Amino acid sequence: MSINEMSPRTGRALREDGTTINEANAAVSAGIAAGTKVCTTTASAVAADQPCVEVLCQADPANTVNVLIGDAALQPIALTPGASIIVPVSNVNLIYAKSASLTATLNWLGRL
């Protein structure tokens, strides 16, 4: 269930198969889930099973090192302290994170 594009007619998010996400009102979330993860230099899932539409990931502003995010195999996206990125995914557990060195905190907010 990944997002492919926005409908030019309604502005609502569409899945790859063309169906509308949250057909009642795609701009309104069904809810949110939030958490923090203390990252080490070994990548692991950001959270346990948590279905969602997208996740805001933020490297905690108090970090002294970057947080690297990606999938289970590779974490190529570096977030400097305070930086954030929105990742359209169907589950928070699909995002993996690790610290560049030492430990770092990743804050996340999932739109359900």
TIVO-2410 file (N, C-alpha, C; in nm, 3 decimals):
# residues 112
REC num residu      c1      c2      c3 atome chaine
REC   1      M   0.084  -0.117   0.000     N      A
REC   1      M   0.000   0.000   0.000    CA      A
REC   1      M   0.089   0.123   0.000     C      A
REC   2      S   0.155   0.150  -0.108     N      A
REC   2      S   0.237   0.270  -0.114    CA      A
REC   2      S   0.164   0.379  -0.191     C      A
REC   3      I   0.200   0.502  -0.161     N      A
REC   3      I   0.138   0.616  -0.228    CA      A
REC   3      I   0.209   0.639  -0.360     C      A
REC   4      N   0.132   0.650  -0.467     N      A
REC   4      N   0.189   0.671  -0.599    CA      A
REC   4      N   0.180   0.817  -0.641     C      A
REC   5      E   0.066   0.881  -0.620     N      A
REC   5      E   0.047   1.019  -0.665    CA      A
REC   5      E  -0.075   1.079  -0.597     C      A
REC   6      M  -0.100   1.204  -0.628     N      A
REC   6      M  -0.218   1.273  -0.577    CA      A
REC   6      M  -0.319   1.284  -0.689     C      A
REC   7      S  -0.445   1.271  -0.657     N      A
REC   7      S  -0.551   1.286  -0.756    CA      A
REC   7      S  -0.558   1.432  -0.800     C      A
REC   8      P  -0.550   1.459  -0.932     N      A
REC   8      P  -0.559   1.598  -0.977    CA      A
REC   8      P  -0.698   1.658  -0.954     C      A
REC   9      R  -0.799   1.571  -0.944     N      A
REC   9      R  -0.936   1.619  -0.925    CA      A
REC   9      R  -0.965   1.654  -0.780     C      A
REC  10      T  -0.922   1.568  -0.686     N      A
REC  10      T  -0.957   1.588  -0.545    CA      A
REC  10      T  -0.839   1.629  -0.458     C      A
REC  11      G  -0.715   1.607  -0.505     N      A
REC  11      G  -0.597   1.635  -0.424    CA      A
REC  11      G  -0.570   1.529  -0.320     C      A
REC  12      R  -0.648   1.422  -0.320     N      A
REC  12      R  -0.629   1.314  -0.223    CA      A
REC  12      R  -0.518   1.220  -0.267     C      A
REC  13      A  -0.451   1.158  -0.171     N      A
REC  13      A  -0.343   1.063  -0.200    CA      A
REC  13      A  -0.400   0.936  -0.259     C      A
REC  14      L  -0.331   0.883  -0.361     N      A
REC  14      L  -0.373   0.760  -0.426    CA      A
REC  14      L  -0.270   0.650  -0.404     C      A
REC  15      R  -0.320   0.527  -0.392     N      A
REC  15      R  -0.231   0.411  -0.389    CA      A
REC  15      R  -0.188   0.379  -0.532     C      A
REC  16      E  -0.092   0.289  -0.545     N      A
REC  16      E  -0.045   0.251  -0.678    CA      A
REC  16      E  -0.156   0.192  -0.764     C      A
REC  17      D  -0.257   0.129  -0.703     N      A
REC  17      D  -0.367   0.071  -0.780    CA      A
REC  17      D  -0.475   0.174  -0.816     C      A
REC  18      G  -0.454   0.301  -0.776     N      A
REC  18      G  -0.547   0.408  -0.811    CA      A
REC  18      G  -0.657   0.433  -0.710     C      A
REC  19      T  -0.667   0.351  -0.605     N      A
REC  19      T  -0.769   0.374  -0.504    CA      A
REC  19      T  -0.727   0.486  -0.410     C      A
REC  20      T  -0.825   0.556  -0.355     N      A
REC  20      T  -0.798   0.669  -0.267    CA      A
REC  20      T  -0.770   0.620  -0.125     C      A
REC  21      I  -0.670   0.678  -0.063     N      A
REC  21      I  -0.638   0.649   0.076    CA      A
REC  21      I  -0.736   0.727   0.162     C      A
REC  22      N  -0.798   0.660   0.260     N      A
REC  22      N  -0.893   0.725   0.350    CA      A
REC  22      N  -0.997   0.799   0.268     C      A
REC  23      E  -1.081   0.724   0.196     N      A
REC  23      E  -1.173   0.782   0.099    CA      A
REC  23      E  -1.264   0.889   0.157     C      A
REC  24      A  -1.300   0.882   0.284     N      A
REC  24      A  -1.389   0.982   0.342    CA      A
REC  24      A  -1.326   1.121   0.336     C      A
REC  25      N  -1.198   1.130   0.365     N      A
REC  25      N  -1.127   1.257   0.359    CA      A
REC  25      N  -0.979   1.229   0.374     C      A
REC  26      A  -0.909   1.218   0.261     N      A
REC  26      A  -0.769   1.177   0.261    CA      A
REC  26      A  -0.679   1.274   0.337     C      A
REC  27      A  -0.722   1.397   0.357     N      A
REC  27      A  -0.639   1.495   0.427    CA      A
REC  27      A  -0.648   1.477   0.579     C      A
REC  28      V  -0.747   1.403   0.626     N      A
REC  28      V  -0.766   1.385   0.770    CA      A
REC  28      V  -0.715   1.248   0.810     C      A
REC  29      S  -0.630   1.245   0.910     N      A
REC  29      S  -0.575   1.118   0.957    CA      A
REC  29      S  -0.678   1.045   1.042     C      A
REC  30      A  -0.670   0.913   1.041     N      A
REC  30      A  -0.754   0.832   1.127    CA      A
REC  30      A  -0.703   0.838   1.271     C      A
REC  31      G  -0.581   0.884   1.289     N      A
REC  31      G  -0.518   0.896   1.420    CA      A
REC  31      G  -0.368   0.911   1.403     C      A
REC  32      I  -0.298   0.918   1.512     N      A
REC  32      I  -0.152   0.925   1.507    CA      A
REC  32      I  -0.093   0.830   1.610     C      A
REC  33      A   0.030   0.792   1.586     N      A
REC  33      A   0.108   0.715   1.682    CA      A
REC  33      A   0.243   0.784   1.690     C      A
REC  34      A   0.302   0.786   1.806     N      A
REC  34      A   0.429   0.856   1.824    CA      A
REC  34      A   0.523   0.774   1.910     C      A
REC  35      G   0.651   0.800   1.892     N      A
REC  35      G   0.749   0.731   1.973    CA      A
REC  35      G   0.888   0.786   1.954     C      A
REC  36      T   0.980   0.733   2.030     N      A
REC  36      T   1.122   0.766   2.017    CA      A
REC  36      T   1.200   0.636   2.013     C      A
REC  37      K   1.314   0.640   1.950     N      A
REC  37      K   1.401   0.523   1.943    CA      A
REC  37      K   1.543   0.568   1.972     C      A
REC  38      V   1.609   0.503   2.064     N      A
REC  38      V   1.750   0.527   2.088    CA      A
REC  38      V   1.826   0.435   1.992     C      A
REC  39      C   1.900   0.496   1.902     N      A
REC  39      C   1.970   0.423   1.797    CA      A
REC  39      C   2.116   0.397   1.837     C      A
REC  40      T   2.163   0.279   1.802     N      A
REC  40      T   2.305   0.245   1.815    CA      A
REC  40      T   2.361   0.233   1.674     C      A
REC  41      T   2.480   0.185   1.659     N      A
REC  41      T   2.541   0.173   1.526    CA      A
REC  41      T   2.492   0.049   1.450     C      A
REC  42      T   2.402  -0.026   1.510     N      A
REC  42      T   2.340  -0.142   1.444    CA      A
REC  42      T   2.197  -0.105   1.408     C      A
REC  43      A   2.162  -0.116   1.280     N      A
REC  43      A   2.028  -0.079   1.236    CA      A
REC  43      A   1.922  -0.175   1.291     C      A
REC  44      S   1.809  -0.117   1.328     N      A
REC  44      S   1.694  -0.197   1.371    CA      A
REC  44      S   1.567  -0.119   1.341     C      A
REC  45      A   1.453  -0.189   1.342     N      A
REC  45      A   1.325  -0.126   1.310    CA      A
REC  45      A   1.297  -0.013   1.408     C      A
REC  46      V   1.240   0.095   1.357     N      A
REC  46      V   1.209   0.212   1.439    CA      A
REC  46      V   1.107   0.178   1.547     C      A
REC  47      A   1.011   0.092   1.514     N      A
REC  47      A   0.907   0.055   1.611    CA      A
REC  47      A   0.857  -0.085   1.579     C      A
REC  48      A   0.777  -0.139   1.669     N      A
REC  48      A   0.711  -0.267   1.645    CA      A
REC  48      A   0.598  -0.244   1.544     C      A
REC  49      D   0.522  -0.345   1.517     N      A
REC  49      D   0.413  -0.339   1.420    CA      A
REC  49      D   0.318  -0.222   1.448     C      A
REC  50      Q   0.317  -0.124   1.357     N      A
REC  50      Q   0.228  -0.008   1.370    CA      A
REC  50      Q   0.185   0.035   1.229     C      A
REC  51      P   0.068  -0.014   1.182     N      A
REC  51      P   0.020   0.029   1.051    CA      A
REC  51      P   0.006   0.181   1.044     C      A
REC  52      C   0.032   0.237   0.927     N      A
REC  52      C   0.026   0.382   0.909    CA      A
REC  52      C   0.016   0.416   0.761     C      A
REC  53      V   0.008   0.544   0.732     N      A
REC  53      V   0.009   0.593   0.594    CA      A
REC  53      V   0.144   0.657   0.565     C      A
REC  54      E   0.196   0.728   0.663     N      A
REC  54      E   0.328   0.791   0.650    CA      A
REC  54      E   0.385   0.816   0.788     C      A
REC  55      V   0.516   0.837   0.792     N      A
REC  55      V   0.584   0.858   0.919    CA      A
REC  55      V   0.677   0.978   0.907     C      A
REC  56      L   0.668   1.069   1.002     N      A
REC  56      L   0.763   1.180   1.014    CA      A
REC  56      L   0.874   1.130   1.105     C      A
REC  57      C   0.997   1.129   1.055     N      A
REC  57      C   1.114   1.089   1.134    CA      A
REC  57      C   1.199   1.213   1.157     C      A
REC  58      Q   1.235   1.237   1.283     N      A
REC  58      Q   1.318   1.352   1.318    CA      A
REC  58      Q   1.437   1.307   1.402     C      A
REC  59      A   1.557   1.348   1.361     N      A
REC  59      A   1.675   1.327   1.445    CA      A
REC  59      A   1.663   1.427   1.560     C      A
REC  60      D   1.666   1.378   1.681     N      A
REC  60      D   1.646   1.466   1.796    CA      A
REC  60      D   1.745   1.583   1.792     C      A
REC  61      P   1.696   1.705   1.817     N      A
REC  61      P   1.784   1.822   1.812    CA      A
REC  61      P   1.902   1.816   1.910     C      A
REC  62      A   1.888   1.737   2.015     N      A
REC  62      A   1.996   1.726   2.114    CA      A
REC  62      A   2.105   1.626   2.073     C      A
REC  63      N   2.085   1.554   1.963     N      A
REC  63      N   2.186   1.458   1.917    CA      A
REC  63      N   2.318   1.529   1.886     C      A
REC  64      T   2.428   1.455   1.900     N      A
REC  64      T   2.558   1.507   1.861    CA      A
REC  64      T   2.611   1.438   1.736     C      A
REC  65      V   2.537   1.335   1.689     N      A
REC  65      V   2.573   1.262   1.567    CA      A
REC  65      V   2.448   1.245   1.480     C      A
REC  66      N   2.469   1.213   1.353     N      A
REC  66      N   2.358   1.192   1.261    CA      A
REC  66      N   2.286   1.060   1.289     C      A
REC  67      V   2.158   1.056   1.249     N      A
REC  67      V   2.081   0.933   1.247    CA      A
REC  67      V   2.069   0.893   1.100     C      A
REC  68      L   2.091   0.766   1.070     N      A
REC  68      L   2.079   0.715   0.934    CA      A
REC  68      L   1.953   0.631   0.925     C      A
REC  69      I   1.870   0.656   0.822     N      A
REC  69      I   1.747   0.579   0.808    CA      A
REC  69      I   1.738   0.517   0.669     C      A
REC  70      G   1.661   0.410   0.660     N      A
REC  70      G   1.639   0.340   0.535    CA      A
REC  70      G   1.559   0.214   0.561     C      A
REC  71      D   1.592   0.107   0.487     N      A
REC  71      D   1.523  -0.021   0.507    CA      A
REC  71      D   1.615  -0.117   0.582     C      A
REC  72      A   1.575  -0.243   0.588     N      A
REC  72      A   1.654  -0.340   0.665    CA      A
REC  72      A   1.793  -0.361   0.607     C      A
REC  73      A   1.808  -0.344   0.477     N      A
REC  73      A   1.937  -0.371   0.413    CA      A
REC  73      A   2.032  -0.252   0.411     C      A
REC  74      L   1.978  -0.132   0.399     N      A
REC  74      L   2.062  -0.013   0.378    CA      A
REC  74      L   1.996   0.110   0.440     C      A
REC  75      Q   2.074   0.193   0.504     N      A
REC  75      Q   2.025   0.317   0.565    CA      A
REC  75      Q   2.104   0.435   0.507     C      A
REC  76      P   2.070   0.479   0.386     N      A
REC  76      P   2.150   0.581   0.318    CA      A
REC  76      P   2.113   0.726   0.348     C      A
REC  77      I   2.002   0.748   0.416     N      A
REC  77      I   1.956   0.885   0.441    CA      A
REC  77      I   2.009   0.933   0.576     C      A
REC  78      A   2.091   1.037   0.574     N      A
REC  78      A   2.149   1.092   0.697    CA      A
REC  78      A   2.066   1.211   0.743     C      A
REC  79      L   2.021   1.205   0.867     N      A
REC  79      L   1.949   1.317   0.927    CA      A
REC  79      L   2.041   1.382   1.031     C      A
REC  80      T   2.075   1.507   1.006     N      A
REC  80      T   2.154   1.581   1.103    CA      A
REC  80      T   2.065   1.615   1.223     C      A
REC  81      P   2.123   1.646   1.338     N      A
REC  81      P   2.040   1.679   1.454    CA      A
REC  81      P   1.937   1.787   1.421     C      A
REC  82      G   1.810   1.757   1.451     N      A
REC  82      G   1.700   1.848   1.424    CA      A
REC  82      G   1.635   1.831   1.288     C      A
REC  83      A   1.701   1.761   1.196     N      A
REC  83      A   1.645   1.741   1.061    CA      A
REC  83      A   1.536   1.635   1.063     C      A
REC  84      S   1.443   1.645   0.967     N      A
REC  84      S   1.334   1.548   0.960    CA      A
REC  84      S   1.303   1.513   0.816     C      A
REC  85      I   1.228   1.404   0.800     N      A
REC  85      I   1.185   1.358   0.669    CA      A
REC  85      I   1.052   1.285   0.687     C      A
REC  86      I   0.964   1.297   0.588     N      A
REC  86      I   0.838   1.223   0.589    CA      A
REC  86      I   0.855   1.105   0.494     C      A
REC  87      V   0.823   0.987   0.544     N      A
REC  87      V   0.838   0.864   0.466    CA      A
REC  87      V   0.699   0.801   0.448     C      A
REC  88      P   0.650   0.790   0.324     N      A
REC  88      P   0.521   0.724   0.302    CA      A
REC  88      P   0.539   0.572   0.305     C      A
REC  89      V   0.493   0.510   0.411     N      A
REC  89      V   0.504   0.364   0.427    CA      A
REC  89      V   0.375   0.311   0.490     C      A
REC  90      S   0.353   0.181   0.477     N      A
REC  90      S   0.232   0.119   0.531    CA      A
REC  90      S   0.249   0.072   0.675     C      A
REC  91      N   0.373   0.072   0.726     N      A
REC  91      N   0.398   0.029   0.863    CA      A
REC  91      N   0.528   0.092   0.912     C      A
REC  92      V   0.527   0.140   1.035     N      A
REC  92      V   0.646   0.203   1.092    CA      A
REC  92      V   0.762   0.104   1.096     C      A
REC  93      N   0.732  -0.025   1.114     N      A
REC  93      N   0.839  -0.124   1.127    CA      A
REC  93      N   0.916  -0.149   0.997     C      A
REC  94      L   0.877  -0.084   0.888     N      A
REC  94      L   0.952  -0.094   0.763    CA      A
REC  94      L   1.070   0.003   0.757     C      A
REC  95      I   1.073   0.098   0.849     N      A
REC  95      I   1.181   0.197   0.856    CA      A
REC  95      I   1.285   0.148   0.957     C      A
REC  96      Y   1.410   0.145   0.913     N      A
REC  96      Y   1.521   0.106   1.001    CA      A
REC  96      Y   1.610   0.227   1.025     C      A
REC  97      A   1.667   0.233   1.143     N      A
REC  97      A   1.751   0.347   1.179    CA      A
REC  97      A   1.873   0.299   1.258     C      A
REC  98      K   1.979   0.378   1.247     N      A
REC  98      K   2.099   0.356   1.327    CA      A
REC  98      K   2.169   0.490   1.344     C      A
REC  99      S   2.261   0.497   1.439     N      A
REC  99      S   2.339   0.619   1.458    CA      A
REC  99      S   2.467   0.609   1.377     C      A
REC 100      A   2.519   0.723   1.337     N      A
REC 100      A   2.645   0.725   1.263    CA      A
REC 100      A   2.760   0.677   1.352     C      A
REC 101      S   2.752   0.708   1.478     N      A
REC 101      S   2.848   0.662   1.579    CA      A
REC 101      S   2.783   0.684   1.716     C      A
REC 102      L   2.838   0.623   1.816     N      A
REC 102      L   2.783   0.637   1.951    CA      A
REC 102      L   2.634   0.602   1.953     C      A
REC 103      T   2.553   0.685   2.018     N      A
REC 103      T   2.407   0.667   2.018    CA      A
REC 103      T   2.340   0.798   1.980     C      A
REC 104      A   2.218   0.786   1.929     N      A
REC 104      A   2.140   0.903   1.890    CA      A
REC 104      A   1.993   0.867   1.904     C      A
REC 105      T   1.910   0.969   1.918     N      A
REC 105      T   1.766   0.947   1.933    CA      A
REC 105      T   1.692   0.989   1.808     C      A
REC 106      L   1.598   0.904   1.767     N      A
REC 106      L   1.509   0.934   1.655    CA      A
REC 106      L   1.368   0.950   1.711     C      A
REC 107      N   1.304   1.061   1.683     N      A
REC 107      N   1.165   1.084   1.720    CA      A
REC 107      N   1.080   1.053   1.596     C      A
REC 108      W   0.964   0.990   1.616     N      A
REC 108      W   0.878   0.962   1.501    CA      A
REC 108      W   0.732   0.986   1.534     C      A
REC 109      L   0.658   1.019   1.430     N      A
REC 109      L   0.516   1.045   1.441    CA      A
REC 109      L   0.450   0.984   1.318     C      A
REC 110      G   0.366   0.884   1.341     N      A
REC 110      G   0.301   0.813   1.231    CA      A
REC 110      G   0.158   0.859   1.211     C      A
REC 111      R   0.122   0.883   1.085     N      A
REC 111      R  -0.017   0.919   1.050    CA      A
REC 111      R  -0.088   0.792   1.013     C      A
REC 112      L  -0.197   0.761   1.085     N      A
REC 112      L  -0.270   0.637   1.065    CA      A
REC 112      L  -0.380   0.654   0.961     C      A
***
